[in-house]
Amino acid sequence: MEGMLYLCATPIGNLGDITSRVITTLQNVDLIAAEDTRNSIKLLNHFNIKVPMTSYHEYNKIEKAQELINKMKDGLDIALITDAGTPAISDPGEVLVKMCYEENIKVTSLPGAVACITALTLSGLSTRRFCFEGFLPADKKERKVILEELVKESRTIILYEAPHHLVKTLQDLYVILNNRKITLCRELTKKFETVLPTTLEEALIRYQKEEPRGEYVIVIEGVSLEDKKKEKMDSWQEMSIEKHMDYYERDGIDHKDAMKLVAKDRGISKREVYQYLIKNS
């Protein structure tokens, strides 16, 4: 029989956050694939887990994935862990999972700690709708494209950032998104956990003077639906009413219904649209 892959969430700080199911699984698999074996050995030693480890990380994710798949085809059960949190979230584990499905290897996920959700619940910002962007790309052009996409994002936005890149990322966010409300979280679940509700401008001023330390989660307020509505209304105002009417009528909407839609878009009455069209006909 073929083995299977277990995605095992490990603590993001406090060791008490590991589940008993993850501990049992790590004790019973044949091999543990870890992002950094030097880091993970501390966790395994703490829970007296003696299973052998192998490294699986960003720089060997393709060739090592195939090697692990071959082992599972030979009947070995393998657990995948990261340095902290849930595998495959902003993590090369997603490649291994994809390749397992392509090779008909069974995969299961053992839930547990994940920094983005922990930070979101602490943020004080809207949690009903959110999007996770992870680490922004290092490539300038790709980074700019993503940031410009986020300008109109109405959901709460979650990013990860390393301390030595924090100021640059705050600068980029401030330039593109303007002065949004944010919550900065660091050292989550640890003794010196810090949650800072602030704004992009205030955070930038603070960390230009103070050296950032620890891994950060940046939770950013989405643009309000009211602001999006106003922006859309402003864009219609730049178009003549004739062209606005034509926009709808070209889609087969009849004249009266087009007038209703134009009036709604522009925040005026249908009568005003009608009177304008009569006057300028």
ZITALIN-V446865 format. One record per residue. PSI is psi in radians with two decimals (NA if undefined). NEAR is the number of other C-alpha atoms within 10 Angstrom. Layout:
PSI/NEAR
PSI/NEAR
//
This chain:
2.52/8
2.65/15
-3.01/20
2.94/22
2.28/25
2.07/24
1.92/24
2.00/27
2.28/26
2.83/29
2.57/22
0.00/22
-1.23/18
2.07/14
-0.35/14
-0.18/10
-0.07/14
2.53/19
2.71/18
-0.54/10
-0.71/13
-0.77/20
-0.83/16
-0.73/12
-0.80/18
-0.53/23
-0.40/18
-0.17/15
2.96/18
-0.44/18
2.52/22
2.13/24
2.11/25
2.57/22
-0.81/23
1.84/16
-0.53/20
-0.60/12
-0.77/13
-0.45/21
-0.52/17
-0.73/11
-0.81/16
-0.72/17
-0.67/10
-0.65/10
0.24/14
0.78/12
2.14/15
0.20/13
2.43/13
2.64/12
2.76/20
2.70/15
2.41/17
1.98/25
-3.08/18
-0.58/11
-0.09/9
0.34/11
-0.48/19
-1.01/15
-0.64/11
-0.57/17
-0.76/22
-0.67/15
-0.74/12
-0.68/21
-0.72/24
-0.68/16
-0.69/18
-0.61/22
-0.47/17
0.00/12
0.01/14
2.43/19
2.31/21
2.36/25
2.42/28
2.22/27
2.74/26
-3.14/27
-0.58/18
2.34/17
-2.73/22
2.20/25
2.61/27
-0.04/18
1.92/15
0.88/13
2.54/16
-0.16/20
-0.47/25
-0.56/14
-0.78/14
-0.75/23
-0.82/23
-0.79/14
-0.56/16
-0.77/20
-0.63/11
-0.48/9
0.19/13
0.59/13
2.31/18
2.42/15
2.43/17
2.69/12
2.26/16
1.84/16
2.77/17
-2.56/17
2.48/21
2.22/18
-0.66/23
-0.71/23
-0.68/15
-0.80/15
-0.72/22
-0.78/22
-0.43/12
-0.19/17
-0.50/23
0.02/14
3.02/19
2.30/16
-0.04/15
-0.69/7
2.27/10
2.79/20
2.52/18
2.13/16
-0.20/15
-2.45/17
2.33/15
2.59/16
2.61/13
-0.55/10
2.20/8
-0.78/9
-0.80/10
-0.70/11
-0.77/14
-0.71/17
-0.81/11
-0.76/13
-0.69/18
-0.52/13
-0.56/10
-0.26/19
-0.72/14
0.14/16
2.08/19
-0.26/18
2.74/20
2.37/22
2.38/25
2.21/23
2.70/18
2.61/22
2.49/19
2.69/15
-0.67/16
-0.13/13
-0.04/12
-0.85/23
-0.78/20
-0.73/13
-0.73/19
-0.68/21
-0.82/17
-0.74/16
-0.72/22
-0.71/17
-0.76/13
-0.75/14
-0.13/19
-2.78/14
1.38/13
2.76/15
2.41/18
2.88/25
2.18/23
2.21/22
2.39/25
2.75/22
0.70/19
2.36/22
-0.02/19
3.07/12
-0.70/9
0.67/9
2.33/12
2.23/14
2.06/18
1.70/14
2.19/19
-2.76/15
2.89/20
-0.72/25
-0.83/18
-0.70/14
-0.70/21
-0.79/20
-0.76/14
-0.85/13
-0.04/15
-0.36/13
-0.57/8
2.31/9
2.15/11
2.46/17
2.41/13
2.92/14
2.39/15
2.53/24
2.20/28
2.04/25
2.15/29
2.34/28
2.31/22
2.83/23
2.43/19
2.64/14
-0.55/13
-0.73/10
-0.68/12
-0.71/14
-0.75/12
-0.71/15
-0.72/13
-0.71/13
-0.73/15
-0.65/14
-0.59/12
-0.58/17
-0.47/14
-0.22/9
2.48/11
2.72/10
-0.61/18
-0.83/14
-0.60/11
-0.78/20
-0.78/24
-0.60/16
-0.77/14
-0.70/17
-0.49/16
-0.36/10
0.16/9
0.14/10
2.35/15
2.90/12
-0.80/12
-0.78/12
-0.63/14
-0.71/21
-0.69/24
-0.77/17
-0.72/16
-0.76/22
-0.75/20
-0.79/13
-0.68/18
-0.09/18
0.55/14
3.07/12
2.75/13
-0.59/18
-0.70/12
-0.67/12
-0.78/19
-0.83/14
-0.65/11
-0.79/13
-0.66/14
-0.76/9
-0.59/8
0.26/7
NA/7
//
